[in-house]
Amino acid sequence: MYNIRYTELAEADLAELFQLIYEDKPMSAIEYIDKLDIFITLLEDNPYMGIECKQKKIDKDCRVLVYENYLIFYIVKQEEIVIIRILNAHNSYTDKIH
C-alpha cells in the first residue's frame, strides 16, 4: 500500500475547488471534496490506474487520473503517491504541471 501526499500546489487547487463550489452550494462543496478524496485514496492500492502524462502531451514523468471534470496529476515514488496538481480538464493545464 502506498501513502498519499499532496504538494502545496495540489492543496491550493483543492482549496480553490472547494471555494468555487462553496460559493453556490456550501453542502455540495463538502460532499464533492469528500468524494474526490475517496477516489484519490484508490491510488493507495492501485497506483498505476491513471494514464501516463505523455499520453496527454505533457512532457513530464507523471500520471493523470480523471475524476469528473478534474484531472489529478501525480507521481508514483517508492511507497508514496505524490499528488502534484488537481486541475479542471476544461482549462489549459499543460503549462501548469511542474
Secondary structure by P-SEA (a helix, b strand, c coil): cbbbbbcaaaaaaaaaaaaaaaaccaaaaaaaaaaaaaaaaccccccccccccccccccccbbbbbcccbbbbbbbcccbbbbccccccccccccccc
